[in-house]
């Protein structure tokens, strides 16, 4: 299973004052909204999970965070399937891997055409919803498969890909990464700027999750259409961590007309979870220094230290705090949802553990005073607005 950076040290207990999933009481109103509204999740890593741990996701699966039964239970009817390409494929094999993962998505539709369908437009999302189908739009996470060739971009657009996350964990030939320190291009590469312009021209959404701050501002300066941050949250809660967006970046995104899709992994949501891995490493280093690296005494002490410092899972309420912060900062029109299900391992918050949990989130929004109309904007309206704006610009160029 794919584990995003800063998400790997996981234990099985909660905060010292637990907030439990069973404390969330879901009303009939919340369940009705989940059932009767389109819910778009712009980032689900199911295809990458399948390449490592195949299960039939057209029915109930034993593992992972997403399958058909849990999607139906949660009201999730438009999960973007992330075509995740590890940074190690930058030099070779990215194009082939991306096509292989798209094949997985197509095979889900082939096996269960009465359950799934691939949308090629924003209108298709609504048509599939009316027909009782779950849409499986796709986005490539890491632009490595473009391999410097615009014809590859056109190829993936024809196959149903509707956004590209320009980079991932390392700088690539398109953009610098928020996780990297090389700053190869000081933002976008020259080809990256050409690629963004061509994505605009053909109707492909630009995803600025994972890019460096400088690359983000390059995108905003280059693009002619609104962009998405398909799985990012507010840096306000994780100071100094580039993977989330600063308030100034969120303001620039809103001015562009874009949307930040709040993501769920605990390390994105709270400072405690975000810093846990580094804290554990510091404590382990101190033990090794005092007792001798790899000695039995050190290993026993490290095991005890880890047991006494379990992973501090976030809670649904912390995710809602991010939504509230963004709404207060730039308005309800610029926030959506990008869970990163199947992409963050066992770091998901209490109350949002899998694709069946969207009624919990809707209940939390109701409890915080959001109206049905506002909730619909968060669930799908804002994302469809961006998608349609991108389509309209492309239509104007043909």
C-alpha positions in Angstrom: 0.0 0.0 0.0 1.2 3.4 -0.8 2.3 5.4 2.2 2.6 9.2 1.8 5.6 10.9 3.4 5.4 11.6 7.1 2.7 8.9 7.5 4.5 5.7 8.4 4.8 5.5 12.2 1.4 4.2 13.2 0.1 2.7 16.4 -3.3 1.6 17.6 -4.4 4.0 20.3 -5.8 7.5 20.3 -5.3 10.8 22.1 -5.0 10.7 25.9 -8.5 12.0 26.0 -10.2 9.9 23.3 -12.7 11.2 20.8 -14.3 8.0 19.5 -16.2 7.3 16.3 -19.1 6.0 18.3 -19.5 9.5 19.7 -20.6 10.7 16.3 -24.4 10.5 16.1 -25.5 10.7 12.4 -29.0 12.2 11.9 -31.5 11.2 9.2 -30.9 14.6 7.6 -27.2 13.8 7.2 -27.9 10.4 5.8 -30.4 11.8 3.3 -27.8 14.4 2.1 -25.2 11.7 1.7 -27.7 9.6 -0.3 -29.3 12.3 -2.4 -26.3 14.6 -3.2 -23.4 14.0 -5.5 -20.2 13.5 -3.4 -17.0 14.1 -5.3 -13.7 12.9 -3.6 -10.8 14.2 -5.8 -8.2 11.7 -4.6 -8.6 7.9 -3.9 -5.5 5.8 -4.3 -7.3 2.5 -5.0 -5.5 1.7 -8.3 -2.1 1.8 -6.7 -3.3 -0.5 -3.9 -4.6 -3.0 -6.5 -1.2 -3.3 -8.1 0.2 -4.4 -4.8 -2.8 -6.0 -3.1 -5.4 -6.9 -5.7 -9.0 -7.2 -4.6 -12.3 -7.0 -6.5 -13.5 -3.5 -5.7 -16.8 -4.1 -7.5 -18.1 -5.6 -4.3 -17.1 -5.6 -0.6 -13.3 -5.9 -0.1 -11.5 -7.2 3.0 -8.8 -4.6 3.0 -8.2 -0.9 2.1 -10.4 2.1 2.5 -12.5 2.0 -0.7 -14.7 -0.5 -2.4 -18.2 -0.5 -4.0 -20.1 -1.4 -0.9 -18.4 1.2 1.3 -18.8 3.8 -1.3 -22.6 3.1 -1.5 -22.8 3.2 2.3 -21.1 6.5 2.4 -22.9 8.1 -0.6 -19.6 8.5 -2.4 -20.5 8.5 -6.0 -17.6 10.3 -7.8 -14.3 9.2 -6.4 -11.3 10.3 -8.6 -9.1 7.3 -9.1 -5.5 8.5 -8.5 -3.1 7.1 -11.1 -0.2 7.3 -8.7 3.3 7.2 -10.2 6.2 6.9 -7.7 9.1 9.4 -8.2 11.4 6.5 -9.0 9.7 6.2 -12.3 10.7 9.6 -13.5 13.6 8.3 -15.6 11.9 5.2 -17.0 8.6 3.3 -17.0 6.2 6.0 -15.9 4.1 6.1 -19.1 3.7 2.3 -19.1 2.8 2.2 -15.4 0.2 4.9 -15.8 -1.5 3.0 -18.6 -1.4 -0.1 -16.6 -3.2 1.6 -13.6 -5.8 3.1 -16.0 -6.4 -0.5 -17.2 -7.3 -1.4 -13.6 -9.9 1.3 -13.5 -11.4 0.3 -16.8 -11.5 -3.3 -15.7 -13.7 -2.3 -12.7 -16.2 -0.8 -15.2 -15.9 -3.8 -17.5 -16.7 -6.2 -14.6 -19.5 -4.2 -13.2 -21.1 -1.8 -15.8 -24.2 -1.7 -13.7 -22.2 -0.2 -10.8 -19.4 1.9 -12.3 -18.8 4.2 -15.3 -15.9 6.4 -16.4 -17.0 10.1 -16.9 -15.3 12.2 -19.6 -17.0 15.5 -18.6 -18.6 17.2 -15.7 -22.0 16.5 -17.2 -21.2 12.8 -17.2 -20.9 12.9 -13.4 -24.5 14.2 -13.1 -25.7 11.7 -15.8 -24.1 8.8 -13.9 -25.6 9.9 -10.6 -29.1 10.1 -12.1 -28.5 6.5 -13.5 -27.4 5.2 -10.1 -23.8 4.6 -11.2 -20.6 5.5 -9.4 -18.4 7.6 -11.6 -14.7 6.8 -11.7 -13.0 9.9 -13.0 -9.2 9.7 -13.1 -6.2 12.0 -12.2 -2.6 11.2 -12.7 -0.6 11.8 -9.5 2.8 12.9 -10.7 3.3 14.2 -14.2 6.2 11.8 -14.8 4.2 9.8 -17.5 4.1 12.9 -19.7 7.9 12.2 -20.3 8.3 15.6 -21.9 5.9 14.9 -24.7 2.6 16.7 -25.2 1.4 13.8 -27.3 1.4 11.8 -24.0 -0.8 14.4 -22.4 -3.3 14.1 -25.3 -3.1 10.3 -25.0 -4.1 10.3 -21.3 -6.8 12.9 -21.9 -8.4 10.5 -24.4 -8.2 7.7 -21.8 -10.3 9.7 -19.4 -7.7 11.4 -17.2 -9.0 14.8 -16.1 -6.3 16.2 -13.9 -2.6 15.9 -13.4 -0.8 16.4 -10.2 2.4 18.0 -11.6 4.9 16.3 -9.4 5.0 14.1 -6.3 7.8 13.4 -3.7 10.7 14.7 -5.7 11.4 17.4 -8.4 10.6 16.1 -11.9 10.9 17.4 -15.4 7.7 19.5 -14.9 7.9 21.0 -11.4 9.7 21.3 -8.1 8.2 19.2 -5.2 7.1 20.4 -1.8 8.9 17.4 -0.3 12.2 18.0 -2.1 14.9 20.5 -1.2 16.8 20.7 -4.5 14.6 23.4 -6.0 15.7 22.3 -9.4 13.7 24.8 -11.4 12.9 27.4 -8.8 9.2 26.6 -9.5 8.0 25.2 -12.8 10.4 24.1 -15.5 10.1 25.7 -18.9 8.4 22.5 -20.1 6.1 22.7 -17.1 4.9 26.1 -18.2 4.3 24.8 -21.7 2.5 21.8 -20.2 0.1 23.9 -18.1 -0.8 26.0 -21.1 -1.5 22.9 -23.1 -3.6 21.4 -20.3 -5.7 24.5 -20.3 -6.1 24.3 -24.1 -7.3 20.7 -24.1 -9.4 20.8 -20.9 -7.2 19.1 -18.3 -7.4 20.4 -14.7 -4.1 21.4 -13.2 -3.5 20.0 -9.7 -1.1 21.9 -7.5 -1.0 19.5 -4.6 2.6 18.3 -4.0 4.3 21.2 -5.8 6.6 23.7 -4.1 5.4 27.1 -3.1 7.3 28.7 -5.9 5.9 26.2 -8.4 2.4 27.0 -7.1 2.8 30.7 -7.8 4.2 29.9 -11.3 1.1 27.9 -12.0 -1.2 30.7 -10.8 0.7 33.1 -13.1 0.7 30.7 -16.1 -2.8 29.1 -16.0 -5.8 30.6 -17.8 -8.2 28.4 -15.9 -9.0 27.6 -12.2 -6.9 24.9 -10.6 -7.4 22.4 -7.9 -5.4 21.3 -4.9 -6.8 17.8 -5.0 -5.6 16.6 -1.6 -4.1 19.3 0.5 -5.1 21.0 3.8 -4.4 24.3 5.6 -0.8 25.0 6.7 -2.2 27.1 9.4 -2.5 23.9 11.5 0.9 22.4 10.4 3.2 25.4 10.4 6.2 25.2 8.1 5.1 22.1 6.3 5.0 22.9 2.5 2.8 20.0 1.6 -0.2 21.9 3.0 -1.2 25.4 1.7 -0.4 28.6 3.5 -3.1 31.2 3.9 -1.6 33.4 1.2 -1.6 30.5 -1.2 -5.2 29.7 -0.4 -6.1 33.4 -1.1 -4.2 33.2 -4.4 -6.0 30.0 -5.2 -9.4 31.6 -4.5 -8.5 34.6 -6.6 -7.8 32.1 -9.4 -11.2 30.6 -8.9 -9.8 27.3 -7.7 -10.6 24.9 -4.9 -8.6 23.3 -2.1 -9.8 19.8 -1.5 -9.2 19.2 2.2 -7.5 15.9 2.8 -8.0 13.5 5.7 -4.7 11.9 6.8 -3.8 12.8 10.4 -0.4 14.1 9.4 -2.1 16.7 7.2 -4.6 17.7 9.9 -2.8 18.2 13.2 0.6 19.4 14.3 0.9 16.5 16.7 0.5 13.9 14.1 2.6 15.8 11.6 5.5 16.0 13.9 5.2 12.5 15.4 7.6 10.7 13.1 10.4 13.2 13.7 9.8 13.2 17.4 10.0 9.4 17.5 13.2 9.5 15.5 14.8 12.0 17.9 13.9 9.9 20.9 15.3 6.8 19.2 18.5 8.7 18.3 18.9 9.8 21.9 18.5 6.2 23.2 21.0 4.8 20.7 23.5 7.5 21.7 23.2 6.8 25.4 22.9 2.9 25.3 24.7 2.1 22.1 23.2 1.6 18.6 21.6 -1.8 18.0 22.4 -3.1 21.5 19.8 -5.2 23.2 19.4 -2.5 25.9 18.8 0.2 23.2 16.3 -2.0 21.2 14.3 -2.7 24.4 14.3 1.0 25.4 13.2 2.0 21.9 10.4 -0.5 21.9 9.2 0.8 25.2 9.5 4.4 24.0 7.4 3.6 21.0 4.7 1.9 23.1 4.6 5.0 25.4 4.3 7.3 22.4 1.5 6.0 20.2 0.5 7.7 17.0 -1.8 10.7 17.8 -4.7 10.1 15.4 -6.6 13.2 14.4 -10.4 13.3 14.7 -13.2 14.2 12.2 -13.5 17.5 14.1 -9.9 18.5 13.2 -10.8 18.0 9.5 -13.8 20.2 10.0 -11.5 22.8 11.6 -9.6 23.0 8.3 -12.8 23.4 6.3 -13.9 26.2 8.7 -10.6 27.9 8.4 -10.7 28.0 4.6 -14.3 29.1 4.5 -13.5 32.0 6.9 -10.4 32.9 4.9 -11.8 32.9 1.3 -15.4 31.8 1.4 -17.5 28.6 0.9 -16.9 28.5 -2.9 -13.3 27.4 -2.6 -13.3 24.2 -0.5 -13.9 20.6 -1.4 -12.9 17.1 -0.3 -9.9 14.9 -1.3 -9.7 12.1 1.2 -6.5 10.3 0.1 -8.2 7.1 0.9 -5.9 4.1 0.2 -3.0 6.6 0.1 -2.1 7.4 3.7 -1.9 3.9 5.3 -3.3 3.6 8.8 -3.2 7.4 9.6 -6.9 8.3 8.9 -8.7 10.3 11.5 -11.3 8.9 14.0 -14.6 9.1 12.3 -13.2 9.1 8.7 -11.6 5.7 8.5 -13.0 4.7 5.1 -15.3 5.6 2.2 -18.4 4.8 4.2 -17.7 7.7 6.6 -19.0 10.7 4.6 -22.3 10.9 6.6 -20.1 11.5 9.6 -18.5 14.5 7.9 -21.9 15.8 6.7 -23.2 15.6 10.2 -20.2 17.5 11.5 -20.9 20.2 8.9 -24.6 20.4 10.0 -23.6 20.6 13.6 -21.3 23.6 12.8 -24.2 25.4 11.1 -23.6 24.8 7.4 -26.8 24.7 5.3 -27.7 22.0 2.8 -26.8 24.4 0.0 -23.4 25.1 1.5 -22.7 21.4 2.1 -23.6 20.7 -1.5 -21.0 23.2 -2.6 -18.4 21.4 -0.5 -19.5 17.9 -1.6 -19.6 18.6 -5.3 -20.6 22.1 -6.4 -17.2 23.8 -6.2 -15.4 21.0 -7.9 -17.9 20.8 -10.8 -17.6 24.6 -11.2 -13.8 24.3 -11.7 -14.2 21.3 -14.0 -16.8 23.2 -16.2 -14.7 26.3 -16.3 -11.7 24.2 -17.6 -14.0 22.6 -20.2 -15.4 25.9 -21.3 -11.9 27.4 -21.8 -10.9 24.4 -23.9 -14.1 24.7 -26.0 -13.3 28.3 -26.6 -9.9 27.3 -28.1 -11.4 24.8 -30.6 
